[in-house]
Amino acid sequence: MSHIYKKVKDQLALLEKIETIIPGYRGYKEKELRRESDKIIRDYLFRVMTEAKNNFDESLISVVEAERTELFNTLNRIAAIMDRVAEKIHHAGYGYSGFFDAIKIRENELDSLIKFDYTLIENVNMLLQKCKELKALADERDFEAYRKKLDEIRKMLDELSAAILSRENLIRGV
């Protein structure tokens, strides 16, 4: 987590480095760097979720070709959940609080958001792996194992959705 923050900070232009020395500006800039780090992590999470969804969607071809209509409703529900989770990640709040907002987001809270998002990386990468396995099972026409893998993916999506809600609550101070 901190290596991403340090990388962003190291890439500041000379003028920005000078501005971090100006009294009062440094705290503002530090917050912006933390927000940028958080955004980089969330963008990565969204890209992995998109890849997972693509693998999931590709598995549907084999299901349709095999005319496994009993799976269609489950697949539609999981696809909708996956889209919702991906969009929540993509459009998640980034820890901004305006001057007059009742809830202020401080540096340590921004760091907590970055850590929280960083822990989601492992979960999203596991989801991607499960979706790749799902696609392979569909290609092999092993629909019994495919159905079990769908259950695993559904549980993972429920956990991700709950984690994202926890993140939103962290931002709101709830």
C-alpha positions in Angstrom: 0.0 0.0 0.0 2.6 2.5 1.0 4.7 1.7 -2.0 2.0 3.0 -4.3 1.7 6.2 -2.3 5.5 6.6 -2.4 5.6 6.0 -6.2 3.0 8.7 -6.8 4.8 11.1 -4.6 8.2 10.4 -6.3 6.6 11.2 -9.7 5.8 14.8 -8.7 7.0 17.5 -11.0 9.7 19.9 -9.7 7.1 22.7 -9.2 4.9 20.3 -7.2 7.8 19.4 -5.0 8.5 23.1 -4.3 4.8 23.6 -3.5 4.9 20.9 -0.9 7.4 23.1 1.1 5.0 26.1 1.1 3.3 26.3 4.5 -0.4 25.2 4.4 0.0 23.7 1.0 1.8 20.6 2.1 -1.1 19.0 4.0 -3.4 19.7 1.1 -1.0 18.1 -1.3 -0.4 15.1 0.9 -4.2 14.4 1.0 -4.3 14.7 -2.8 -1.5 12.2 -3.1 -3.3 9.8 -0.8 -6.5 10.2 -2.9 -4.5 9.6 -6.1 -3.1 6.4 -4.6 -6.6 5.3 -3.6 -7.8 6.0 -7.1 -5.0 4.0 -8.7 -5.9 1.0 -6.6 -9.6 1.3 -7.4 -8.9 1.6 -11.1 -6.8 -1.6 -10.9 -9.7 -3.4 -9.0 -12.1 -2.3 -11.7 -9.8 -3.5 -14.5 -9.5 -6.9 -12.9 -13.3 -7.0 -12.3 -13.8 -6.3 -16.0 -11.5 -9.1 -16.9 -13.4 -11.5 -14.6 -16.7 -10.4 -16.1 -15.3 -11.0 -19.6 -14.3 -14.6 -18.6 -17.7 -15.1 -17.0 -19.4 -13.8 -20.2 -17.3 -16.1 -22.4 -18.4 -19.1 -20.4 -22.0 -18.3 -21.4 -21.3 -19.3 -25.0 -20.7 -22.9 -24.1 -23.8 -22.9 -21.8 -26.0 -21.6 -24.6 -24.5 -24.0 -27.2 -25.1 -26.9 -24.8 -28.7 -25.6 -24.3 -28.4 -25.7 -20.5 -31.4 -23.5 -20.0 -31.7 -24.5 -16.3 -28.6 -22.3 -15.7 -29.9 -19.2 -17.4 -31.6 -17.5 -14.5 -28.7 -18.2 -12.2 -26.3 -16.8 -14.8 -28.4 -13.7 -15.3 -28.5 -13.0 -11.5 -24.7 -13.5 -11.1 -24.0 -11.3 -14.1 -26.1 -8.5 -12.6 -24.4 -8.8 -9.3 -21.0 -8.8 -10.9 -21.9 -5.7 -12.9 -23.2 -3.9 -9.8 -20.0 -4.8 -7.8 -17.8 -3.6 -10.6 -19.6 -0.3 -10.9 -19.5 0.2 -7.1 -15.8 -0.2 -7.3 -15.5 2.1 -10.3 -17.6 4.9 -8.9 -16.6 4.5 -5.2 -16.0 7.6 -3.2 -12.4 8.6 -3.0 -12.3 10.2 0.4 -13.0 13.8 -0.6 -14.6 16.0 2.0 -15.4 19.6 1.3 -14.6 22.5 3.6 -18.1 22.7 5.0 -18.8 18.9 5.1 -19.9 17.7 8.5 -17.6 14.6 8.2 -14.0 15.4 7.5 -11.7 12.8 5.9 -8.3 13.1 7.5 -5.0 11.7 6.4 -5.1 8.6 8.7 -8.7 7.9 7.4 -7.4 8.2 3.8 -4.6 5.8 4.6 -7.3 3.4 6.0 -9.2 3.7 2.7 -6.0 2.8 0.8 -5.3 -0.2 3.0 -9.0 -1.3 2.7 -8.8 -1.1 -1.1 -5.5 -2.8 -1.1 -7.0 -5.8 0.8 -9.7 -6.0 -1.9 -7.0 -6.7 -4.5 -6.6 -10.3 -3.2 -10.3 -10.9 -3.3 -10.8 -9.5 -6.8 -7.8 -11.5 -8.1 -9.4 -14.7 -6.6 -12.6 -13.8 -8.3 -10.8 -13.5 -11.6 -9.2 -16.9 -11.1 -12.6 -18.5 -10.3 -14.1 -16.9 -13.5 -11.2 -18.3 -15.6 -11.9 -21.7 -14.0 -15.6 -21.3 -14.8 -14.8 -20.6 -18.5 -12.5 -23.7 -18.6 -15.3 -25.9 -17.1 -17.8 -24.5 -19.6 -15.4 -25.2 -22.5 -15.0 -28.8 -21.2 -18.8 -29.1 -20.9 -18.5 -30.1 -17.2 -21.7 -28.5 -16.1 -21.9 -30.2 -12.7 -18.5 -28.6 -11.7 -19.6 -25.4 -13.5 -22.7 -25.2 -11.3 -20.5 -25.6 -8.2 -18.1 -22.9 -9.4 -21.1 -20.6 -10.0 -22.0 -21.0 -6.3 -18.4 -20.1 -5.3 -18.5 -17.0 -7.5 -21.8 -15.9 -6.1 -20.4 -16.2 -2.5 -17.3 -14.2 -3.5 -19.5 -11.5 -5.0 -21.6 -11.3 -1.9 -18.5 -10.9 0.2 -17.1 -8.2 -2.1 -20.4 -6.4 -2.1 -20.4 -6.4 1.8 -16.8 -5.2 1.8 -17.6 -2.3 -0.5 -20.5 -1.3 1.8 -18.1 -1.3 4.7 -15.8 1.0 2.7 -18.7 3.4 2.1 -19.5 3.3 5.8 -15.9 4.1 6.6 -16.1 7.2 4.3 -19.4 8.3 5.9 -17.9 7.8 9.4 -20.7 5.3 10.2 
